[in-house]
């Protein structure tokens, strides 16, 4: 049986020379704990690979964005978690750098960019984070055309397609991380050659011995 994840991504093209908005987060909750629990989410993060390995958080905002920007960060081993909130009162568009000061900077810097998943949303209230559309993020501003989906899946096989299995132009088999500490998420799906100048559709097909109910996830 199949589980179809339809992902609508409205990605905004940016380059190293593009104007970058800056957001200074004032509300930050974070923790680092050796006692971890397995996450319940399927899609934990969706982020573009950046050439600059600065671990500076960036998000791609739709035109004239206002409202609550809500972001969660999750390390692959489940030890580090953070929740960032910022009210955007003056409309902004495009790439935005999200500045925040971590109390666990030394621990934070021990992780590679792909070992901390980013989940960003625009919400009426960040207390409703489990619902709503997601934003595409990155750990740098010199982005590539490689989109990585970070998932936790018990399925035997997960395959990502753009736009879908029947009409795909891009296809990627999701692979398991080799590390044994994959708690928050355990697979990654790398889609190379993603056209970030236009909206795209991604379908993730899951296969298992037993039936799995279909689910849809939307992105800006």
ZANUZA-300265 format. One record per residue: residue number from 0; z, y, x of N, C-alpha, C in turn; residue in one letter; chain. Coordinates in Angstrom, 2 decimals. Layout:
BEGIN
REC    k     n_pz     n_py     n_px    ca_pz    ca_py    ca_px     c_pz     c_py     c_px  r  c
REC  NUM        Z        Y        X        Z        Y        X        Z        Y        X  A  A
...
# end
This chain:
BEGIN
REC    k     n_pz     n_py     n_px    ca_pz    ca_py    ca_px     c_pz     c_py     c_px  r  c
REC    0     0.00    -1.20     0.84     0.00     0.00     0.00     0.00     1.25     0.88  X  A
REC    1    -0.31     2.38     0.25    -0.48     3.60     1.02     0.42     4.70     0.51  X  A
REC    2     0.86     5.52     1.42     1.59     6.73     1.07     0.79     7.90     1.58  X  A
REC    3     0.31     8.72     0.69    -0.56     9.82     1.07     0.23    11.11     1.19  X  A
REC    4     0.17    11.71     2.34     0.80    13.02     2.56    -0.34    14.02     2.70  X  A
REC    5    -0.53    14.88     1.72    -1.55    15.91     1.80    -0.88    17.16     2.33  X  A
REC    6    -1.38    17.65     3.45    -0.76    18.79     4.10    -1.77    19.93     4.17  X  A
REC    7    -1.47    21.02     3.51    -2.33    22.18     3.55    -1.77    23.15     4.58  X  A
REC    8    -2.55    23.41     5.61    -2.10    24.28     6.69    -2.97    25.52     6.71  X  A
REC    9    -2.40    26.67     6.49    -3.13    27.92     6.64    -2.68    28.51     7.97  X  A
REC   10    -3.42    28.21     9.03    -3.03    28.61    10.37    -3.74    29.90    10.74  X  A
REC   11    -3.01    30.76    11.42    -3.52    32.06    11.81    -3.85    32.05    13.28  X  A
REC   12    -5.11    32.33    13.62    -5.55    32.28    15.01    -4.87    33.37    15.83  X  A
REC   13    -4.43    32.99    17.04    -3.83    33.96    17.94    -4.20    33.63    19.36  X  A
REC   14    -4.20    34.63    20.22    -4.48    34.43    21.63    -3.41    35.14    22.42  X  A
REC   15    -3.49    34.99    23.73    -2.49    35.61    24.59    -2.53    37.13    24.48  X  A
REC   16    -3.70    37.68    24.09    -3.83    39.13    24.01    -3.56    39.67    22.61  X  A
REC   17    -3.26    38.79    21.66    -3.04    39.25    20.30    -1.69    39.94    20.18  X  A
REC   18    -1.60    40.85    19.20    -0.33    41.50    18.93     0.65    40.48    18.35  X  A
REC   19     1.85    40.48    18.88     2.84    39.52    18.44     4.03    40.26    17.86  X  A
REC   20     4.36    39.94    16.62     5.55    40.51    15.99     6.80    39.89    16.61  X  A
REC   21     7.91    40.60    16.53     9.17    40.09    17.04    10.22    40.10    15.94  X  A
REC   22    10.89    38.97    15.78    11.96    38.83    14.80    13.24    38.51    15.55  X  A
REC   23    14.27    39.30    15.33    15.57    39.05    15.96    16.48    38.42    14.92  X  A
REC   24    16.72    37.13    15.06    17.53    36.41    14.08    19.00    36.81    14.20  X  A
REC   25    19.59    37.13    13.08    21.00    37.53    13.07    21.91    36.41    12.56  X  A
REC   26    21.35    35.52    11.75    22.16    34.42    11.21    21.73    33.12    11.86  X  A
REC   27    22.62    32.52    12.63    22.33    31.29    13.35    23.53    30.35    13.25  X  A
REC   28    23.26    29.13    12.81    24.26    28.08    12.82    23.71    26.94    13.66  X  A
REC   29    24.49    26.49    14.64    24.00    25.41    15.49    25.15    24.52    15.92  X  A
REC   30    24.80    23.33    16.33    25.81    22.37    16.75    25.21    21.43    17.79  X  A
REC   31    26.08    20.90    18.62    25.70    19.85    19.57    26.79    18.80    19.49  X  A
REC   32    26.39    17.59    19.07    27.37    16.56    18.77    26.86    15.21    19.25  X  A
REC   33    27.69    14.48    19.95    27.30    13.16    20.43    27.32    12.11    19.32  X  A
REC   34    28.05    12.38    18.25    28.08    11.46    17.11    26.97    11.86    16.13  X  A
REC   35    25.90    11.10    16.11    24.73    11.49    15.35    24.45    10.50    14.23  X  A
REC   36    23.73    11.00    13.22    23.29    10.17    12.10    21.78    10.22    12.01  X  A
REC   37    21.20     9.14    11.54    19.75     9.08    11.38    19.31    10.05    10.30  X  A
REC   38    18.29    10.86    10.60    17.79    11.84     9.63    17.07    11.15     8.48  X  A
REC   39    17.07    11.80     7.31    16.42    11.21     6.15    15.02    11.73     5.89  X  A
REC   40    14.59    12.76     6.61    13.28    13.35     6.37    12.17    12.48     6.96  X  A
REC   41    10.99    12.55     6.35     9.81    11.89     6.93     9.15    12.84     7.93  X  A
REC   42     8.78    14.01     7.46     8.17    15.02     8.34     9.27    15.93     8.86  X  A
REC   43     9.58    15.83    10.15    10.67    16.60    10.74    10.16    17.88    11.37  X  A
REC   44     8.95    17.87    11.91     8.39    19.06    12.55     6.88    19.04    12.56  X  A
REC   45     6.28    20.22    12.58     4.83    20.37    12.68     4.58    21.57    13.57  X  A
REC   46     4.07    21.33    14.76     3.95    22.43    15.71     2.72    22.29    16.60  X  A
REC   47     2.17    23.43    16.96     1.04    23.48    17.88     1.55    23.41    19.31  X  A
REC   48     0.85    22.68    20.15     1.19    22.61    21.56     0.79    23.94    22.21  X  A
REC   49     1.67    24.47    23.05     1.40    25.74    23.76     1.22    25.47    25.24  X  A
REC   50     0.38    26.26    25.88     0.17    26.10    27.32     1.33    26.67    28.12  X  A
REC   51     1.98    27.69    27.58     3.13    28.27    28.27     4.39    27.51    27.87  X  A
REC   52     5.03    26.91    28.84     6.20    26.08    28.59     7.47    26.93    28.68  X  A
REC   53     7.59    27.91    27.80     8.69    28.86    27.86     9.82    28.53    26.90  X  A
REC   54     9.57    27.63    25.98    10.51    27.31    24.90    10.93    28.57    24.15  X  A
REC   55     9.96    29.46    23.91    10.16    30.62    23.06     9.60    30.30    21.68  X  A
REC   56    10.44    30.38    20.67    10.07    29.98    19.33     9.11    31.00    18.70  X  A
REC   57     8.00    30.50    18.14     7.02    31.32    17.44     6.68    30.66    16.11  X  A
REC   58     6.39    31.49    15.11     5.92    30.98    13.82     4.67    31.76    13.43  X  A
REC   59     3.82    31.12    12.62     2.60    31.74    12.13     2.80    32.12    10.67  X  A
REC   60     2.76    33.43    10.39     3.08    33.94     9.07     1.81    34.32     8.30  X  A
REC   61     1.78    34.03     6.99     0.66    34.47     6.16     0.59    35.99     6.11  X  A
REC   62    -0.52    36.51     5.62    -0.69    37.96     5.52     0.41    38.59     4.66  X  A
REC   63     0.94    39.69     5.18     1.93    40.50     4.45     3.14    39.67     3.98  X  A
REC   64     3.70    38.94     4.92     4.84    38.08     4.60     6.11    38.90     4.39  X  A
REC   65     6.80    38.62     3.31     8.14    39.15     3.05     9.00    37.99     2.54  X  A
REC   66    10.32    38.14     2.67    11.22    37.12     2.13    12.03    36.45     3.21  X  A
REC   67    12.68    35.38     2.84    13.58    34.67     3.74    12.82    33.68     4.62  X  A
REC   68    12.89    33.92     5.91    12.36    32.97     6.88    13.49    32.00     7.24  X  A
REC   69    13.27    30.73     6.98    14.29    29.70     7.19    13.75    28.66     8.17  X  A
REC   70    14.49    28.41     9.22    14.02    27.51    10.28    15.13    26.53    10.64  X  A
REC   71    14.76    25.27    10.76    15.69    24.28    11.31    15.09    23.70    12.58  X  A
REC   72    15.94    23.44    13.55    15.56    22.82    14.81    16.33    21.51    14.93  X  A
REC   73    15.64    20.46    15.34    16.28    19.15    15.46    15.83    18.48    16.74  X  A
REC   74    16.78    18.14    17.61    16.42    17.42    18.82    16.13    15.97    18.49  X  A
REC   75    15.32    15.34    19.30    14.89    13.97    19.02    16.05    13.00    19.00  X  A
REC   76    17.08    13.27    19.80    18.24    12.37    19.84    19.28    12.68    18.78  X  A
REC   77    19.02    13.71    17.98    19.92    14.06    16.89    21.16    14.82    17.29  X  A
REC   78    21.33    15.11    18.57    22.56    15.76    19.03    22.56    17.27    18.76  X  A
REC   79    21.40    17.91    18.96    21.33    19.36    18.76    20.66    19.66    17.43  X  A
REC   80    21.29    20.52    16.66    20.72    20.98    15.40    21.01    22.46    15.25  X  A
REC   81    20.05    23.16    14.68    20.23    24.60    14.46    19.57    25.01    13.15  X  A
REC   82    20.13    26.05    12.56    19.57    26.62    11.34    19.51    28.13    11.52  X  A
REC   83    18.32    28.69    11.43    18.12    30.12    11.61    17.64    30.73    10.31  X  A
REC   84    18.16    31.90     9.99    17.76    32.60     8.78    17.50    34.07     9.09  X  A
REC   85    16.44    34.60     8.50    16.12    36.02     8.70    15.39    36.54     7.47  X  A
REC   86    15.85    37.67     6.96    15.20    38.31     5.82    14.14    39.27     6.33  X  A
REC   87    12.87    38.98     6.01    11.76    39.87     6.38    11.58    40.88     5.27  X  A
REC   88    11.97    42.11     5.53    11.91    43.16     4.50    10.63    43.97     4.60  X  A
REC   89    10.15    44.23     5.81     8.89    44.94     6.00     7.78    43.91     6.24  X  A
REC   90     6.71    43.94     5.43     5.68    42.90     5.53     5.09    42.80     6.95  X  A
REC   91     4.97    41.56     7.45     4.33    41.31     8.73     3.35    40.15     8.56  X  A
REC   92     2.40    40.06     9.49     1.37    39.03     9.41     1.13    38.44    10.80  X  A
REC   93     0.68    37.20    10.82     0.25    36.58    12.06     1.38    35.97    12.87  X  A
REC   94     1.15    35.92    14.16     2.10    35.27    15.07     3.35    36.13    15.24  X  A
REC   95     4.52    35.49    15.13     5.78    36.19    15.29     6.68    35.41    16.24  X  A
REC   96     7.23    36.10    17.21     8.20    35.50    18.12     9.58    35.61    17.48  X  A
REC   97    10.29    34.50    17.44    11.61    34.46    16.81    12.67    34.38    17.90  X  A
REC   98    13.37    35.47    18.11    14.40    35.53    19.15    15.76    35.12    18.59  X  A
REC   99    16.46    34.27    19.32    17.82    33.91    18.96    18.57    33.53    20.24  X  A
REC  100    19.88    33.70    20.21    20.71    33.40    21.37    21.53    32.15    21.08  X  A
REC  101    21.28    31.10    21.85    21.95    29.83    21.62    23.26    29.75    22.41  X  A
REC  102    24.27    29.16    21.77    25.53    28.89    22.47    25.43    27.63    23.32  X  A
REC  103    24.32    26.92    23.16    24.12    25.67    23.89    22.86    25.75    24.76  X  A
REC  104    22.67    26.90    25.39    21.44    27.14    26.13    21.20    26.09    27.21  X  A
REC  105    22.25    25.71    27.93    22.09    24.73    29.01    21.64    23.38    28.44  X  A
REC  106    22.25    22.92    27.36    21.84    21.68    26.72    20.45    21.81    26.13  X  A
REC  107    20.19    22.95    25.50    18.91    23.22    24.85    17.76    23.10    25.84  X  A
REC  108    17.95    23.65    27.03    16.88    23.66    28.04    16.63    22.29    28.66  X  A
REC  109    17.51    21.33    28.40    17.29    19.98    28.92    16.20    19.24    28.14  X  A
REC  110    15.91    19.71    26.95    14.89    19.06    26.13    13.50    19.63    26.43  X  A
REC  111    12.49    18.77    26.38    11.12    19.26    26.46    10.73    19.85    25.11  X  A
REC  112     9.60    20.55    25.06     9.18    21.19    23.82     8.98    20.19    22.69  X  A
REC  113     8.48    19.01    23.02     8.22    18.02    21.98     9.49    17.28    21.58  X  A
REC  114    10.58    17.52    22.29    11.84    16.86    21.96    12.73    17.70    21.05  X  A
REC  115    12.22    18.86    20.63    12.91    19.66    19.61    11.90    20.00    18.52  X  A
REC  116    12.08    19.42    17.35    11.16    19.63    16.24    11.49    20.93    15.52  X  A
REC  117    10.44    21.62    15.10    10.59    22.89    14.38    10.14    22.69    12.94  X  A
REC  118    10.98    23.08    12.01    10.62    23.08    10.60    10.90    24.48    10.06  X  A
REC  119     9.85    25.21     9.73     9.99    26.61     9.29     9.40    26.78     7.88  X  A
REC  120    10.11    27.57     7.07     9.66    27.79     5.70     9.93    29.22     5.27  X  A
REC  121     9.23    29.65     4.23     9.53    30.90     3.53    10.14    30.51     2.20  X  A
REC  122    11.35    30.98     1.93    12.09    30.53     0.76    12.70    31.71     0.02  X  A
REC  123    12.95    31.52    -1.27    13.72    32.52    -2.00    15.17    32.46    -1.56  X  A
REC  124    15.61    31.26    -1.14    16.95    31.07    -0.59    16.90    29.92     0.40  X  A
REC  125    17.50    30.11     1.57    17.50    29.06     2.58    18.37    27.88     2.18  X  A
REC  126    19.19    28.05     1.14    20.00    26.94     0.64    19.14    25.88    -0.04  X  A
REC  127    17.88    26.23    -0.34    16.96    25.30    -1.00    15.93    24.75    -0.01  X  A
REC  128    16.37    24.54     1.22    15.44    24.24     2.30    14.67    22.94     2.10  X  A
REC  129    15.22    22.00     1.38    14.55    20.72     1.21    13.30    20.80     0.36  X  A
REC  130    13.08    21.95    -0.29    11.87    22.15    -1.08    11.03    23.25    -0.44  X  A
REC  131     9.85    23.48    -0.99     9.03    24.59    -0.52     8.02    24.23     0.55  X  A
REC  132     7.12    25.18     0.83     6.06    24.99     1.81     6.57    25.25     3.22  X  A
REC  133     5.88    24.64     4.18     6.24    24.82     5.57     5.28    25.75     6.29  X  A
REC  134     5.77    26.33     7.38     4.95    27.15     8.27     4.70    26.39     9.56  X  A
REC  135     3.56    26.62    10.16     3.28    26.02    11.46     3.95    26.85    12.55  X  A
REC  136     4.53    26.17    13.53     5.29    26.83    14.58     4.80    26.40    15.94  X  A
REC  137     5.41    26.97    16.97     5.06    26.62    18.34     6.20    27.04    19.25  X  A
REC  138     6.27    26.42    20.44     7.25    26.80    21.44     6.66    27.72    22.49  X  A
REC  139     5.58    28.41    22.16     4.97    29.37    23.06     3.93    30.18    22.32  X  A
REC  140     3.33    31.16    22.99     2.33    32.01    22.32     0.91    31.76    22.81  X  A
REC  141     0.75    30.98    23.88    -0.60    30.64    24.34    -0.91    29.26    23.77  X  A
REC  142    -1.37    29.25    22.55    -1.50    28.00    21.81    -2.80    27.27    22.13  X  A
REC  143    -2.79    25.97    21.87    -3.97    25.13    22.02    -4.44    24.70    20.63  X  A
REC  144    -5.44    23.83    20.60    -5.92    23.31    19.31    -5.34    21.94    19.03  X  A
REC  145    -4.21    21.62    19.65    -3.55    20.33    19.42    -2.34    20.52    18.51  X  A
REC  146    -2.43    19.90    17.35    -1.34    19.95    16.38    -0.56    18.64    16.43  X  A
REC  147     0.75    18.74    16.55     1.61    17.56    16.63     2.52    17.50    15.42  X  A
REC  148     2.49    16.38    14.72     3.40    16.12    13.62     4.48    15.19    14.14  X  A
REC  149     5.73    15.55    13.92     6.86    14.75    14.37     7.51    14.13    13.14  X  A
REC  150     7.47    12.80    13.07     7.89    12.11    11.85     8.90    11.00    12.16  X  A
REC  151     9.61    10.62    11.12    10.45     9.43    11.20     9.95     8.47    10.13  X  A
REC  152     9.49     7.31    10.56     8.84     6.41     9.63     9.21     4.95     9.90  X  A
REC  153     9.48     4.23     8.82     9.74     2.80     8.92     8.49     1.98     8.64  X  A
REC  154     7.37     2.67     8.41     6.12     1.97     8.13     5.58     1.29     9.38  X  A
REC  155     4.78     0.26     9.17     4.16    -0.43    10.29     3.10     0.45    10.95  X  A
REC  156     2.46     1.28    10.13     1.36     2.10    10.65     1.30     3.42     9.90  X  A
REC  157     1.16     4.52    10.64     0.94     5.85    10.06    -0.30     6.42    10.74  X  A
REC  158    -1.27     6.88     9.96    -2.49     7.45    10.52    -2.75     8.80     9.85  X  A
REC  159    -2.98     9.82    10.66    -3.25    11.16    10.15    -4.75    11.43    10.15  X  A
REC  160    -5.24    12.04     9.07    -6.66    12.35     8.93    -6.83    13.82     8.56  X  A
REC  161    -7.88    14.44     9.05    -8.31    15.77     8.60    -9.75    15.65     8.14  X  A
REC  162   -10.08    15.96     6.85    -9.12    16.38     5.81    -8.47    15.19     5.09  X  A
REC  163    -9.17    14.03     5.02    -8.59    12.86     4.38    -9.25    11.62     4.93  X  A
REC  164    -8.80    10.45     4.48    -9.28     9.20     5.06   -10.78     8.99     4.82  X  A
REC  165   -11.29     9.40     3.66   -12.69     9.17     3.32   -13.62    10.18     3.98  X  A
REC  166   -13.13    11.38     4.22   -14.01    12.45     4.72   -13.52    13.06     6.02  X  A
REC  167   -12.81    12.28     6.81   -12.15    12.87     7.97   -13.12    13.25     9.08  X  A
REC  168   -12.79    14.39     9.71   -13.48    14.82    10.93   -12.60    14.57    12.14  X  A
REC  169   -11.30    14.49    11.91   -10.33    14.18    12.96    -9.40    13.08    12.47  X  A
REC  170    -9.00    12.24    13.40    -8.14    11.11    13.06    -7.18    10.84    14.21  X  A
REC  171    -5.94    10.52    13.90    -4.96    10.22    14.95    -3.98     9.17    14.46  X  A
REC  172    -3.84     8.14    15.26    -2.82     7.13    14.96    -1.47     7.64    15.47  X  A
REC  173    -0.49     7.61    14.61     0.83     8.08    15.01     1.49     7.03    15.91  X  A
REC  174     2.06     7.49    17.00     2.60     6.58    18.01     4.12     6.72    18.08  X  A
REC  175     4.77     5.64    18.47     6.22     5.67    18.62     6.59     6.25    19.98  X  A
REC  176     7.66     7.03    19.99     8.20     7.50    21.25     8.77     6.31    22.02  X  A
REC  177     8.61     6.33    23.31     9.09     5.23    24.14    10.60     5.30    24.39  X  A
REC  178    11.15     6.49    24.21    12.58     6.65    24.45    13.39     5.92    23.38  X  A
REC  179    14.54     5.39    23.79    15.39     4.65    22.85    16.29     5.56    22.03  X  A
REC  180    16.31     6.86    22.36    17.20     7.78    21.65    16.47     8.55    20.56  X  A
REC  181    15.45     7.95    19.98    14.68     8.61    18.92    15.41     8.48    17.60  X  A
REC  182    16.25     9.45    17.30    17.10     9.39    16.11    16.55    10.27    14.99  X  A
REC  183    16.35    11.55    15.27    15.85    12.47    14.24    14.42    12.13    13.84  X  A
REC  184    13.60    11.77    14.80    12.23    11.33    14.54    11.84    10.35    15.63  X  A
REC  185    10.93     9.44    15.28    10.59     8.38    16.22     9.10     8.21    16.46  X  A
REC  186     8.26     9.02    15.79     6.82     8.93    15.98     6.22    10.33    16.10  X  A
REC  187     5.07    10.40    16.77     4.33    11.65    16.86     2.87    11.38    16.58  X  A
REC  188     2.24    12.34    15.88     0.82    12.25    15.54     0.13    13.46    16.16  X  A
REC  189    -0.73    13.23    17.14    -1.43    14.32    17.83    -2.86    14.43    17.31  X  A
REC  190    -3.17    15.57    16.74    -4.51    15.85    16.24    -5.15    16.87    17.17  X  A
REC  191    -6.18    16.43    17.91    -6.85    17.30    18.87    -8.08    17.95    18.26  X  A
REC  192    -8.32    19.19    18.61    -9.50    19.90    18.11    -9.32    20.48    16.73  X  A
REC  193    -8.08    20.78    16.35    -7.82    21.37    15.03    -8.35    22.79    14.99  X  A
REC  194    -9.12    23.12    13.96    -9.65    24.46    13.77    -8.57    25.32    13.13  X  A
REC  195    -7.93    26.16    13.93    -6.82    26.96    13.40    -7.27    28.28    12.80  X  A
REC  196    -8.59    28.49    12.71    -9.09    29.72    12.11    -9.25    29.60    10.60  X  A
REC  197    -9.06    28.41    10.08    -9.27    28.22     8.65    -8.25    27.23     8.12  X  A
REC  198    -8.10    27.23     6.81    -7.20    26.27     6.19    -7.75    24.86     6.37  X  A
REC  199    -6.89    23.92     6.65    -7.30    22.53     6.80    -6.38    21.64     5.97  X  A
REC  200    -6.83    20.45     5.74    -6.05    19.49     4.98    -5.81    18.27     5.85  X  A
REC  201    -4.57    17.80     5.86    -4.24    16.61     6.63    -3.66    15.57     5.70  X  A
REC  202    -4.15    14.36     5.83    -3.65    13.26     5.03    -3.06    12.21     5.97  X  A
REC  203    -1.82    11.82     5.72    -1.20    10.77     6.51    -1.08     9.53     5.64  X  A
REC  204    -1.73     8.45     6.08    -1.69     7.20     5.35    -0.66     6.28     5.99  X  A
REC  205     0.27     5.79     5.20     1.29     4.85     5.68     0.99     3.47     5.11  X  A
REC  206     1.14     2.48     5.96     0.91     1.10     5.52     2.14     0.26     5.80  X  A
REC  207     2.49    -0.54     4.81     3.65    -1.39     4.95     3.43    -2.64     4.10  X  A
REC  208     4.32    -3.60     4.22     4.19    -4.83     3.44     4.51    -4.59     1.97  X  A
REC  209     5.44    -3.67     1.71     5.81    -3.35     0.35     5.23    -2.01    -0.06  X  A
REC  210     5.11    -1.82    -1.38     4.53    -0.57    -1.87     5.45     0.60    -1.60  X  A
REC  211     4.85     1.75    -1.26     5.58     2.99    -1.03     4.98     4.06    -1.93  X  A
REC  212     5.82     4.72    -2.70     5.32     5.73    -3.63     4.67     6.89    -2.88  X  A
REC  213     3.54     7.42    -3.38     2.86     8.54    -2.73     3.69     9.82    -2.80  X  A
REC  214     3.47    10.70    -1.83     4.17    11.99    -1.80     3.26    13.04    -1.18  X  A
REC  215     3.37    14.28    -1.65     2.56    15.38    -1.13     3.46    16.44    -0.51  X  A
REC  216     3.00    16.99     0.60     3.71    18.07     1.28     2.72    19.21     1.49  X  A
REC  217     3.12    20.43     1.15     2.24    21.58     1.30     2.71    22.51     2.41  X  A
REC  218     1.74    23.09     3.10     2.00    24.06     4.15     1.26    25.36     3.81  X  A
REC  219     1.81    26.48     4.32     1.08    27.74     4.19    -0.14    27.69     5.11  X  A
# end
